[in-house]
């Protein structure tokens, strides 16, 4: 950091202390499921609502578990969802570095300071000793807890361990009795008995700090004002309170958010019930729909309004509307919401965003590979106009509109025969249809429809569906399609006639 940087930072710290600074601090020990972005979104929304900052910090001190590609996935996921980052990897910032492994020396410095002030101590216990202790406690049905052996080493024992070059960790010396009060903005005051809390490791023997020290030092040095994190951190929170006390620092405001649960009321997991952001992207969910959906996982405006665009959410999002009960992740609701957002797209926008899904390889969900790319935009626009209302994801478009693009359609001949019809009557109806259509000058649904309705009457059919169903199957191979006559118009005379002809042959 240059001197100018330092000065800017000091001015900033002094002058803008009140600006909320919130961070998303994932560990790259795996890829996140979509629910995990909910917590990030709450922080982001609050930062944007208040004109504060949103910071991405990579908590990568558990180096043995670091997964290749995870950081890129976080960054790309945030970008896809439209959460821009004010400070973090790639964009940088005055409080960097934003990877914790690069901040190792800072944690060591504070661990030393805590030892010097008598709030922490070096622990030389071997993993074998700790393991034996754990087993013994388990056998006696006691909670696993460090027995504070090294807290009470004499100066001579300490010196001997140092002289022998024994590896050590650093542990926080917790108060032995009394209580620790954790204040949480959502849960209020939570009181913990100190006798239940052991002396946690704040620096590992490899010199890296575990979460407890690392996040706390970083939240302090980065000027974080509001910490939104999962409620699984509540049991560790009293230790964090003591650590703040020992360092003489003021703690940020804590919001321990309830976990997002699946419809089965179980915690979301990528393997069981929660896809990743990129799965949603692949399926053709709109990021703006996912964004809206995520915001409602544990937050509500008025318990009834569900549709909020990004700007509205930024405007109305406040932390006091976060609920204390879990948000339920309901994939059907997301599908519904995605359909709503798709219908809000202009036709041109729909086409622009759907084309890549249709043109991707067949194996990835695109149209059959033998269909020529790029697709004709004008034709695709006419096709998608007919499906606009019904599409739930952009990814399903290729399947839904397939018959508009295929050379040969396949279907079960029995589908040509509607209720109350038989093969020869269906055939006869299609022959009349063919003859009628052959004479139509202007190939337009508004012209075709009344003539076809007249034909139903002339053929003496009980229901229009007996004819229209057969024609629908003949031209599309499907029983559910967009409105028949508009579909015929878009398919064009040649294809429509050819397919009706083929159906007649099938019925012969
Ligand atoms: N690295 C922690 C995690 O991934 C972050 C928790 C927090 O936000 O403080 O769970």
Boltz pocket constraint, residues with backbone or C-beta under 6 A from the ligand:
constraints:
  - pocket:
      binder: B
      contacts: [[A, 23], [A, 24], [A, 25], [A, 26], [A, 27], [A, 59], [A, 211], [A, 215], [A, 228], [A, 229], [A, 230]]
      max_distance: 6.0
